[in-house]
Amino acid sequence: MAAEPAIERAAAGRGLAAAWRSTPLLAGSAVLHAAGLAALGLAPHRWPLVCAALLADHCAIAGAGLWPRSRLLGPNLSRLPAAAAGRGEVALTFDDGPDPEVTPRVLDLLDRHGARASFFCIGRRAAAHPGLVGEIARRGHAVENHSQSHPHAFVLYPPRALGREIDRAQEILARAAGRPPRCFRAPAGLRSLLLEPALAARGLALVSWTRRGFDTVRSRPEAVAGRLLAGLSPGDVLLLHDGSSARAAGGGPVVLAALPRLLDGIAERGLRAVAFESAGTPPLESTGGLGA
């Protein structure tokens, strides 16, 4: 069976552009639009029915973009491959950094537990703290692309604006880390049907997650760690934030209090935290359907 486009890019190191392939949802949408135009030409009085069908189609596409783990708009990596799961590995990821207060302490905690992680960095923050990005890479973690400015309206951006957000961050992160990012995570996990063609043209793979701790809104470290550990399975991809972390009762970033609990829980379950692209970790595989 042929590999998914995002898996091919993961294996190839994303240095080259890849051909974009439409998904069944998008192909069906194109057929529906063509049929709607034909129907209007043959029976103009049927326009309410045609408009209703097209509106439902647009709502389905929009809904797919609002579901972070959906593959209806294109490949989406949310689990490690079966071989990595068989080795008892889980992927630990951090978003929205680097943060000069939080990121160095996260790195120290990871070192203390012998864990590795992937840091999905915002280009604008990386430009302000390039040495910190370099330190992430020096300690054996992966630096990945989380857009240039993490715009709230990212899902609405046209192709040129999407390209600018990806390319500016890619350039900054590649220079600071010493190698270009190979993965991209959309701001808040939200995307439009335009994102996958943009990523394919740049040889990047879209990454989401299996479970998240909601550490940007929850102030109780035990709740954050407990959510990530409940039902934890080999191959899961865990989402935390070294940037934009909520504050715990004592005033410190909740991620710093939750992370030791999480790492201890991972070890107690006989699992090991790894980064995407870590030594010995094979190319990622995508999940089916909408995801759990």
MOVENZI-V693861 format. One record per residue. N is the residue number from 1. PHI is phi in radians with two decimals (* if undefined). OMEGA is omega in radians with two decimals (none if undefined). Layout:
N,PHI,OMEGA  N,PHI,OMEGA
This chain:
1,*,-3.13  2,-1.19,3.13  3,-1.26,3.03  4,-1.12,-3.14  5,-0.95,-3.11  6,-1.17,3.11  7,-1.20,3.10  8,-1.04,3.14  9,-1.20,3.10  10,-1.08,-3.12  11,-1.23,-3.06  12,-1.50,3.13  13,1.45,3.07  14,1.00,3.13  15,-1.36,-3.07  16,-2.11,3.08  17,-1.20,3.11  18,-2.15,3.12  19,-1.21,3.08  20,-1.43,3.11  21,-2.13,-3.12  22,-1.21,3.05  23,-1.57,3.09  24,-0.99,3.13  25,-1.09,-3.10  26,-1.25,3.08  27,-1.12,3.10  28,-1.12,3.10  29,-1.12,3.12  30,-1.09,3.11  31,-1.10,-3.13  32,-1.09,3.12  33,-1.14,3.11  34,-1.12,3.12  35,-1.15,3.12  36,-1.12,3.10  37,-1.11,3.11  38,-1.11,-3.13  39,-1.11,3.12  40,-1.15,3.12  41,-1.20,-3.09  42,-1.50,-3.08  43,-2.49,-3.08  44,-0.99,-3.11  45,-1.22,3.12  46,-1.53,-3.04  47,-1.02,3.11  48,-1.07,3.13  49,-1.17,3.13  50,-1.11,-3.14  51,-1.10,3.13  52,-1.12,3.13  53,-1.15,-3.13  54,-1.21,3.09  55,-1.12,3.11  56,-1.10,3.11  57,-1.11,3.13  58,-1.13,3.10  59,-1.15,3.12  60,-1.12,3.13  61,-1.16,3.11  62,-1.10,3.12  63,-1.08,3.10  64,-1.10,3.12  65,-1.27,3.13  66,-1.54,3.10  67,-1.78,-2.95  68,-0.96,-3.05  69,-1.73,3.14  70,-1.16,3.02  71,-1.94,-3.10  72,-1.22,3.13  73,-1.81,-3.14  74,2.61,-3.13  75,-1.02,-3.06  76,-2.68,-3.05  77,-1.62,-3.13  78,-2.26,3.08  79,-2.51,2.97  80,-1.30,-3.12  81,-1.19,-3.09  82,-1.02,-3.13  83,-1.11,3.12  84,-1.19,3.08  85,-1.08,3.11  86,-1.11,3.08  87,-1.50,3.13  88,1.35,-3.11  89,-1.75,2.96  90,-2.22,-3.13  91,-1.72,3.12  92,-1.82,-3.10  93,-2.27,3.11  94,-2.22,-3.12  95,-1.98,2.86  96,1.35,3.09  97,-1.57,0.04  98,-1.42,3.10  99,-2.14,-3.04  100,-1.12,3.10  101,-1.48,-2.95  102,-1.64,-2.99  103,-1.01,3.12  104,-1.03,-3.14  105,-1.30,3.01  106,-1.08,3.13  107,-1.06,3.12  108,-1.13,3.12  109,-1.13,3.12  110,-1.12,3.10  111,-1.04,-3.09  112,-1.07,-3.11  113,-1.75,-3.13  114,1.12,-3.08  115,-1.84,3.06  116,-2.15,-3.06  117,-2.58,3.01  118,-1.93,-3.14  119,-1.88,3.09  120,-1.57,-2.95  121,-1.69,3.03  122,-1.48,-3.05  123,-1.01,-3.12  124,-1.08,3.12  125,-1.27,3.10  126,-1.14,3.12  127,-1.12,3.13  128,-1.38,-3.08  129,-2.39,-3.07  130,-1.09,3.13  131,-1.11,3.12  132,-1.23,3.05  133,-1.09,3.10  134,-1.08,3.11  135,-1.17,3.06  136,-0.99,-3.13  137,-1.18,-3.11  138,-1.07,-3.12  139,-1.48,3.02  140,1.64,3.12  141,-1.75,-3.14  142,-1.67,3.05  143,-1.85,-3.08  144,-2.19,-2.97  145,-1.63,3.09  146,-2.19,3.13  147,1.45,-3.09  148,-1.33,-3.01  149,-2.28,-3.14  150,0.92,-3.08  151,-1.25,3.12  152,-1.16,-3.09  153,-1.66,-3.08  154,-0.93,-3.09  155,-1.12,-3.12  156,-1.74,-3.03  157,-1.20,3.01  158,-1.32,-3.04  159,-0.94,-3.08  160,-1.14,3.12  161,-1.18,3.06  162,-1.02,-3.13  163,-1.06,3.12  164,-1.11,-3.14  165,-1.08,-3.13  166,-1.30,-3.01  167,-1.21,-3.13  168,-1.11,3.10  169,-1.14,-3.12  170,-1.04,-3.13  171,-1.14,-3.12  172,-1.11,-3.08  173,-1.22,3.11  174,-1.11,-3.14  175,-1.17,-3.08  176,-1.33,-3.05  177,-1.59,-3.13  178,1.58,3.04  179,-2.76,-3.09  180,-1.25,3.01  181,-0.99,3.13  182,-1.95,-3.12  183,-2.21,3.12  184,-2.33,3.01  185,-2.11,-3.11  186,-1.23,3.05  187,-0.94,-3.10  188,1.08,-3.13  189,1.33,-3.07  190,-1.70,-3.08  191,-2.69,3.06  192,-1.89,3.12  193,-1.20,-3.13  194,-1.46,-3.01  195,-1.24,-3.07  196,-1.06,3.04  197,-1.03,3.13  198,-1.16,3.13  199,-1.21,3.13  200,-1.07,-3.14  201,-1.13,-3.10  202,-1.87,3.11  203,1.21,3.14  204,-1.84,3.11  205,-1.86,3.09  206,-1.36,-3.14  207,-2.15,3.02  208,-2.04,-3.11  209,-2.80,3.04  210,-1.64,3.13  211,-2.55,-3.11  212,-2.28,-3.07  213,-1.67,-3.08  214,0.94,-3.12  215,-1.34,3.04  216,-1.52,-3.09  217,-2.22,-3.12  218,-1.67,-3.09  219,-1.79,-3.12  220,-1.77,-3.11  221,-1.00,-3.13  222,-1.15,3.11  223,-1.24,3.11  224,-1.10,-3.13  225,-1.14,-3.12  226,-1.10,3.12  227,-1.13,-3.14  228,-1.28,-3.07  229,-1.51,-3.10  230,-1.13,-3.14  231,1.28,-3.12  232,-1.01,-3.11  233,-2.22,3.04  234,-0.96,-3.13  235,1.63,-3.14  236,-1.16,3.05  237,-1.97,-3.03  238,-1.82,-3.10  239,-2.00,2.98  240,-2.28,-3.11  241,-2.37,2.96  242,-1.59,2.97  243,-2.01,3.08  244,1.17,-3.14  245,-1.23,3.00  246,-1.17,-3.13  247,-1.78,3.09  248,-1.34,-3.07  249,-1.01,-3.13  250,-1.40,3.11  251,1.75,3.13  252,-1.47,3.10  253,-1.04,-3.06  254,-1.11,-3.11  255,-1.09,-3.10  256,-1.25,3.08  257,-1.49,-3.12  258,-1.40,-3.02  259,-1.07,3.10  260,-1.04,3.09  261,-1.06,-3.13  262,-1.13,-3.11  263,-1.13,3.07  264,-1.11,3.14  265,-1.14,3.09  266,-1.09,3.14  267,-1.14,-3.14  268,-1.08,3.13  269,-1.55,3.13  270,1.29,-3.12  271,-1.87,-3.11  272,-2.39,-3.14  273,-1.48,-3.12  274,-2.29,3.04  275,-1.79,2.88  276,-1.03,3.08  277,1.24,3.13  278,-1.22,-3.10  279,-0.99,3.10  280,1.50,3.11  281,-1.59,-3.10  282,-1.29,3.12  283,-0.96,-3.13  284,-1.28,3.01  285,-2.07,-3.08  286,-1.61,3.12  287,-1.58,3.14  288,-1.60,3.03  289,1.05,-3.09  290,-1.53,-3.05  291,1.54,-3.10  292,-1.39,none
